[in-house]
Amino acid sequence: MRSSHEKLGWLLLLAIIFLTPSATLAEWSSAPEKVVPDHPTWIFTPDTTMANGRRGLMVVLHGCDQTNDQLKQFGNFEGAANANGLVVALPSVGNNPWSDAGCWDYNAATDGSHHASDIIKLTQALLNRTTLNIDPAQVYVVGLSSGGALSLLLGCEAPDLYAGVGAIAGPSVGSAQDGATDAVPDTNAADATNKCKSLAGRKSSFFATQVANIAYGDMDKNGPDADFPYTPDDSSHPGQYAVVSVNWSEDNIRILRSIYGASALGPTINIQNMGAERDATTNGRTKLAELVVFNVGHAWPAGTGQLNSVGSGGLWIAQSGLSYPQYIAAWFIRNNLRAK
């Protein structure tokens, strides 16, 4: 029989287990947290960790005419986060000159609305939150459209912080925000390369261990299957509007190949039978990938398996097809060059 001291010990252990804060449970925060002013943020904490016993962090930036609430409800993050031990943070765009359209301000990479500096502060604050147990070598940022453009900007401005960058249909660093739906300027690749290097400054050495993934839908503007021209009043094909030219993404590959010193893109890799990936390498390691998502236009590829509908997250989320959260979470961790 157990002594009274042993019984007391077991009771204390049970109390600790049941009273442990909810940070150990796989769940979203009960409400968006104001980690930094003006950007209320949904935070998902998985009940899993990576192989090293710590968690990664993926900051996700929504697109224009979209909200972090929609991404939380319909973006399909939970399974990918739990499978890979990733904390997911979904900040809101807040107030800015482009707020009527819900866009992140990436205009000319001037940080006029302080969005880049705000997201860096948000990332650092979550890194410092001990209950999340985040590995600083496993911090990533991804986004759609204006969120993709801001992700690229953050990767240039803070390459020491972000080990991986993902952009879906994001215009290039330093580009004019009001030109996002126009033709890509002939000088864009050279201009963006110079701008990115300038933003990094003394931190440019961290490009050697940063990876990036550039994605676009094959139905977006100038894409190989851009069958559905953009019509704001047509809700019959959510996720399949052609809005931002895929030439921005193609330029982003050229820009990052130059900055990373990466090879040409290699052969096509089938992704979930719903996309195609081509990789560029440095010293035999994957540094950069191009992902073409099939049957998707200008949208977040949620990939829940549901039919696309306005009721499943608005016009800019594709429910059917490739699961980008599942894909990008695994891609980042598999190709991370900073993890020990």
N, C-alpha and C positions, 0 to 999 in steps of 0.2 A: 504493500500500500504506500501511496505517496504521503510524505509529511505535509504538515500545514504550510511549511515554507515552499515546498514544491508546488502545491496547489496555488498559492499566492502568485508564484512566478508564472504559472500558466495563465492565470486570470489577467495578469499584467500584459502578457504577450498578446492575448486575444484582444485586450483593450487597445493596444497599439495598432494591431491589424485593422480593427474596425473603425478606429478614429483617425487613421492616416488621412491627410488631406487628399482631395479629389485629383490632385496632380498626378497621382499614381494610376488613375483610372482612364480608360480610353473614352474621352468625351470632349465636346466643345465647351468653351467657357460659357457660363450661364447667360452672359450678355457681352456685347463688344466692349473690350477693355480700352481705356484711354491711356495706353502705354506712353504715347506722345500726344500732345495736343492736336486737335483737328483731324485725327485719323483713327477713329474707333476701330478696334481690331478684334476679329474673331480668332480664337486660338484653340487649335485641336491638339490635345496631348495624348499620344498613344500609350497603351499599357505595356508596350514592348520597347526594347532598346536594340541598338546595333550589336555586332559581334563583340565590340570592345566594352559593352556595358553602358554606353552613353547613347544619347540621342542626337540626330541631326536636326537641322532647322531649314525649312523651306518657306520663304516669304513669297506670297503670290499676289500679284497686282492685276486687278480686273481691268477690262477694257472700257472704252467710251460707251455711254448709254447702257452701262451695266453697273451692278452694285456688288459689294462684297457679300451682302445677304444672299443674292442669287447664286454666287459661287459657293457659298457655304451650303445652301440647300440642294443645289443641283450639280455642283462641280465634281462630285464623286471622289472625294479625298480620303475618306476614312479608311477604306480597305488598303489603299496604297501606303498611307501613313503607318498603319499598324503592321503591315508586312515588312516595312523597311525601317521602323523605329524613328520616324520623322515627326517632329513637331511642325504643324502647319499654321502659319499666321496669314490672315486675310485682312489687310487694312483697307479702310475706306478712303476715297480720294480727298474728301474734305473740301474746303473752299479754295478757289483759285480762279484766275481769269477764264479758264476753260470749264468751269464747274457746271454751266448749263448743259453741257454734253456729258458731264461726269468723267472728263478726261484727266489723266495725270499730265502735269505740265513738264514736258521735256524740251520745250521750244528752244532751239539753238544751243542747247546744253548750258544755259545760263543759270538754271535753278532759280528762276524768278519767283516762283511760289514756294521755294524751299522744300520741294517734294523729295529731291534726292537726299538732302541733308536730313530731312525728317525720317525717311526710311532707314538711313544709316543709323540714326539714333534709336529707332525702334528695334533694329536688329541687335545693336549693342546692348540695349536694355534687356532683351530676351536672353541673350547670351549670359548676362550677369544674374539671371534669375536661377538660383541654385536648384530650386525644385524641378526645373525642366531638365537639368543635367545635360546640357548641350555641349557637344564636342566642337570647339572653335575651328577645327579642320573640316567640319562637315556642315558648312553654312552655304545656302543656295538662294538665288532669287530668280523667279520666273514671272512672266506676264504676257497678256494678250494685248495687241494693238498699242495704244498709248502706254499700257502697262509693260508691254514688251520693249517699247522704246526706252522707257525709264529703267527697265532691267539692264539693258545694254549700257545705258549711261552709268548706272551704279557699278557695273562690272569694270568700267573704265576708271571711275572716280575712286573706287575702293577695292582694287583687286586683292589687297591684303585681307579683306573681310570676307569676300565672296569667292569660295572655291569653285563655284559653278554658276553659270548664267544660262537661262533659257528664255528665248523670245519667240512668240508666235505672232507672225505678221507685224513685227515691230519696225517702224521706220528707223533709219540709221542715226547714230550719235551725231549731234550737231545740226540735224535737219530742221527745217521750219515746220512747226506744228500745223500751220494752215495749208501746208502742201502735202499732207499725208496721203490724200487720195489722188494727187496729180502724178504726172510722169516723174520718174526718178531722174534728177539732174545728172548730166554726163560726168561731172566732177565729184559726184557723191562719194565714191569709194575712196578716192585720194583725200578728200576733205575730211571724211569721217575717221580715216586712219590717223591723220595728223591730230585731229581733235581728241581722239581717245588717248593717244600717247601723251598729249599735253595735259589732259586731265589727270592721268596717272602720275606724271612727274616722277618724283623720287621713289614712288611705289611700283614703278614699271617692272621691276625685277620679279614681282609676284605673278606677272603674266606667264612665267615659266611653269607655274603649277596650277594655273586656272584652266578650266575646261568650259566649253560652251556648246549649246545645242540650239540650232536655228530651225524653226518649224514654220510651215505654212500649209494651208489647205489647197488642194489642186483645183478647187472651184473658186478660189479668190481671184481678184482682178489679174488678168493676163496669165492666169494659170492654165494648164493643159485641158482642164474640164470646167472652165468658167461658164457654165450653161445658164446660170440664173443671175441676170443683171440686177443691181441694187434697186429695189423699189420699196420705199418705206412703208407703204400701205399693204404690202403682200406678206401675210403671215403663214403662207402655206408651206414654206420651206425654211423654217428656222435653222440657222447654222450654215446656210448655203448661199448667203449673199456675197457678191463680188464687190469688195470695197477698196482694199489696199493692195496695190500691185505686188505680186510675188517678186518683182525685180528688186524691191527693198531687201528682201531676205537673201536673194542671190548676191547682192552687193555685200550684205553683212557677212556672208561666207568669205568673200574675197578680202574684206577688211580684217577679219579675225585670222585668216590664214597668214596674212602679212604680219600682223602683230605677234602671233604665236610662232611664226616660222614653221608652219605646218605644211604637210604634203598636199598634193591634189586629192580631191575626193576619190575614194575607192569604189569598189563594186557595190551593187545594191544589196541590202539586207532586208528580208521580209519582216515586217513588224505587225504581229497580231493578225496577219492577213488583211490588214486595213491601212497599211502605210509602208513607206519605203525609206530606209535610212542609208546614207553614205557617210563614211567617216574619213577624216583627215588625221594624220598622225605626226608626232614629233618623237624622234628616237624610239620608234616602234610602239609608242603608247598613244591611245586615242586622245586627241586634244579637242576635236571639233566634229560636230555631226550636222548634217542636213537631214531633216525629217519632212517628208511630203506625206500629208494626211489625205487619204482618199475620201471622196464624196463629202468633203467639208469645204466651206468657203471661209468667210471671216468670222471665226467662232472659236470658243473654248471646246476642245474635243473631250467631252465628259466620258462618253463610252459606257453608259449604264446599261445599254441594250434596249432602252425604251425607244419608242418612236419619237421623232422630233415634233415638238408642239410648243406653242407660246406658253402653255401652262407648265412646261418643264424647264423654266429658267429664262424665258424671254427669247428674243431673236438671235442672241449671240452665244448660245450654248447648243452644241450638237450632241444629243443624247445617244443616237445610234452611231456605231462605228468605233474607232480607236479610243482606248482609254489613255489619255495623255497623262493623268496623274500616276497611273500604274507604270507607264513607260518612263516618264522623266525621273521619278523617284529612284527606280532601279538603275537607270542610266547614270545618274549622278554618282551614286554610291559605288557602282561597278568601275567607273572611270576616274574616281577621285584620285588626284595626284599628291594630296597632302596627308592623307590618313596613314597612320603608322600601324 
